[in-house]
Amino acid sequence: MDLYALGVDLGGTTMKGGLVHPSHGLVHEEVVDTEAEEGADRVLDRVAALVASLQAAVPAGAGALGVGIGVPGVVALDRATVIKPPNLPGWDRIHVPEAIRRRLDAPLPIVVENDANVAALGSAFFGAGRSFDSFIMATLGTGVGGAIVHRHRLFRGASGAAGELGHMSVDYEGPLARSGIPGAVEAYIGQAFLSRHARFRLLNEDTQLKGPAGPELEALTPRQLYEAAAAGDEPARAVLAWAGHKLGCALGGAVCLLDIRKVVVGGGISQAGDFVLEPTRRALHQFVLPSFREGLEVVRETLGNEVALLGAACLVFEQAEDGA
């Protein structure tokens, strides 16, 4: 009998659900609004409803092994307790599997993990990370996430929170990130911070962005930066190169600490491709010891949002394998 895993990617605005086969990957996907502003109970109701809908989509004659859920923020070592996740108001400490099972008629095994970690697992087993037995994952989106894969397994640290690349400081007198850490890389490359920096940097530049983003660049987005860079706009290219340099500085510290020399970069801002990644590679080369430069590689994850759903499902496959 074919066995599928259900994957859920829980975000502050939308949540995505997928039915994943271990060989064929994502075979069915659903997207619903999170309604995070309505509080934890409402969000958990919607997660349970999405899981029930995915269960109903399992093909006749097949079965479901369980549910994997990727969430923003810190997940305890038990892979169940979510602690004060960002963008989900009203959450404190919630044992998510218990809360979801209470809402389901046919409960399934449920495992929970940080969203950057599930993206790394999805990359390791279905995406750009497949050719590496160990790599560092960087996810560039609303914030900057990170994860560590060592010998095809997540390294989670002492409490489950290892890999927080976005909170590594590259300038102890730099701007404060949302976390309050001065000069954290997230304060430079997170979408809101990058858009704000680009706006003030480009206001007095001759750039085509003053059309789509408004004369004062008040509507500027990272995607517009990429589109302008791809069209040959040098000021836009310079901003993306600045962001890539900051990422490379942080990755240099991570590589020296971990002796892992492969990096996979995903998330929305990574869609800027080599406009960000080439400066990242140059900075990374500069900020590691000469003996660490052999084998250094930075690649882009091309699966997009699908990688998180695949990774959430991989949690289930791994748990089933470990329990076998």
ABEGO torsion letter per residue (X at the ends): XBBBBBBBBBBAABBBBBBBBAAAEBABBBBBBAGAAAEAAAAAAAAAAAAAAAAAABBBGBBBAEBBBBBBEBBBAAGABBBGBBGBBGBBBBBAAAAAAAABABBBBBBBBBAAAAAAAAAAAABAAAABABBBBBBBBABBBBBBBBGGBBBAEAAGABGBAAABBABAABBBBAAGBBGBAAAAABAAAAAAAAAAAAAABBBAAAAAAEAAGAABBAAAAAAAAAAGBAAAAAAAAAAAAAAAAAAAAAAAAAGBABBBBBEAAAAAEAAAAAAAAAAAAAABBAAAABGBBBBBBAAEAAAAAAAAAAAAAAAAAAAX
